[in-house]
Amino acid sequence: MTLDEFLKRLKRDSNDIEGLNKRTYYTYLDHLFKMIAYDGDRLNKKHDLMITPYLQYISNTMRDDFRSDLTKTEIEEIVESIKTDIDCMIFRIEQKDHPIT
C-alpha cells in the first residue's frame, strides 16, 4: 500500500467507523487493526510520519480492549478512541505532505 492509498483508507475508515454496530464492529475493526499495524508501521518508518504514538495506542486498544463480546457502550468507547487516533494520524500525514510554513 502506498502512502496516498493509506491516507485515503484512513479517511474512509474515519467516516465509516461511526456506523459500526454490535453485529459489524468485530470483523471491521479486526481488519482495520491489522491494516494499520502492518501498513501504518511500515509507512511510518519509510516516510518518518511521526505517527508512532497513535500506532501504539491502537495496538494497545487491540491488545487490551478488543474482543467479540463488547457491549454497545464499550463499542462506542472503542470506536471513539480509534477514530481519534485515526484522525490524528490523518492530520500528521497531511502535515508531512503539506507542511505549514
C-alpha positions in Angstrom: 0.0 0.0 0.0 1.3 3.4 -0.9 1.2 6.4 1.4 -1.6 8.0 -0.6 -3.7 4.8 -0.5 -3.1 4.5 3.2 -4.2 8.1 3.7 -7.4 7.6 1.6 -8.2 4.4 3.5 -7.7 6.2 6.9 -10.1 8.9 5.8 -12.7 6.5 4.6 -12.4 4.4 7.8 -12.6 7.6 9.9 -16.0 8.3 8.3 -17.3 4.7 8.2 -16.3 3.7 11.7 -19.1 5.6 13.4 -21.7 3.4 11.6 -20.5 0.2 13.2 -22.9 -1.7 15.3 -22.9 -4.8 17.6 -23.1 -7.2 14.6 -20.5 -5.5 12.3 -17.8 -4.0 14.6 -15.7 -7.1 15.3 -14.9 -8.0 11.7 -14.5 -4.4 10.6 -12.1 -3.4 13.4 -10.2 -6.7 13.2 -9.3 -5.9 9.6 -8.7 -2.2 10.3 -6.3 -3.1 13.2 -4.3 -5.4 11.0 -4.1 -2.9 8.1 -2.9 -0.1 10.5 -0.4 -2.4 12.3 1.2 -3.6 9.1 0.9 -0.7 6.6 1.0 2.1 9.2 4.2 0.8 10.8 5.9 0.2 7.5 4.9 3.6 6.0 5.7 5.4 9.3 9.3 4.0 9.1 9.7 4.7 5.4 8.3 8.2 5.4 9.1 9.3 9.0 5.4 10.3 9.6 5.7 10.7 13.3 2.6 8.6 14.0 4.2 6.1 16.3 2.2 7.2 19.4 -1.1 6.6 17.5 0.0 3.3 16.2 0.9 2.3 19.8 -2.4 3.5 21.1 -4.3 1.5 18.5 -2.1 -1.6 19.2 -2.8 -1.3 22.9 -6.5 -0.9 22.3 -6.4 -4.1 20.2 -4.5 -6.0 22.8 -6.3 -4.8 25.9 -9.8 -3.8 25.0 -10.8 -5.6 21.7 -12.9 -8.7 21.9 -16.0 -10.1 20.2 -18.4 -9.7 23.1 -18.4 -5.9 23.7 -21.5 -4.1 24.9 -22.9 -1.3 22.9 -21.4 1.2 25.3 -18.0 -0.5 25.1 -18.2 -0.4 21.3 -19.0 3.3 21.3 -16.0 3.9 23.6 -13.6 1.9 21.5 -14.8 3.4 18.3 -14.4 6.9 19.6 -10.9 6.2 20.8 -9.9 4.6 17.5 -11.5 7.4 15.4 -9.5 10.0 17.4 -6.2 8.1 16.8 -7.1 7.7 13.1 -7.9 11.4 12.8 -4.6 12.3 14.5 -2.7 10.1 12.0 -4.5 11.7 9.1 -3.5 15.2 10.4 0.1 14.1 10.8 0.3 12.6 7.4 -1.2 15.6 5.7 1.1 17.9 7.6 4.1 15.8 6.4 2.8 16.1 2.8 2.0 19.8 3.1 3.9 21.4 6.0 2.8 24.8 7.3 5.4 27.4 6.6 
